[in-house]
């Protein structure tokens, strides 16, 4: 899957979940609130992916024998 496809999927899911979350907890929220939460959710997806890759790279490092 290309980076653009992954971004598109994350963006669509971010918008969907932002709408659901805001309609459930804050029904008066407008489009700017939905957009802000969607951007936050997509950003968190990329941050957690970076943390996961960093942790996996650390686990793959050879162990020192000292």
N, C-alpha and C positions, 0 to 999 in steps of 0.2 A: 504494500500500500504506500503510495507516495505521500510526501509531507502535506501536499495540498488537499488530498483526499482526507487525510487524518484531521487537518484543520477544519475542513468543511463539516465533517461528522461531529467534531467537538463543538463547533460553533452552533450547529443546529440543535444538538442536545443541550448546550448551554442555554439557548433561548427557550427551549421547551421547559426545562427544569426551572429556569428563572420565572417564567410565567406561572407555572404550577405553584411554586413556593410562595411567590408574592400574592397570588390570588387566595391562597390558603391562609397566610398569616397577615397580609396587609391588602385587603381587597381594593382600597382606594389608590393603590400605586399606579402611576402612569408609565408611559413608554420610557422616559429617562431612567426610572428606577429599574425597569426590566432590563434595559440595555446595560446599566451599571452592574447589576447582579450577574448578567450573562458574561460580561467581560471578566468579572471577578472569577466566576466558575471556570471559564476557559483558561484563564491565567493560572489558577490553582491546579488544573489538570497538567499543564506544562511544568509547573514547579514540582509536583509530585513525581512526574515522569523523570525529571532530572535527578531528583533524590534517589529514585529507584535505580537508575542507571549508575549513579555514583556508588551506591551500596553494593550493587552486583559487581562492579569493577573492583571494588575493595575486597570482596569475597574471593575473586578470581586471582588475586595477587598471590604469588608463591609465598609460603610461610618461611620465615627465617629459622635456621636451626640453632640460634643462640639462646 
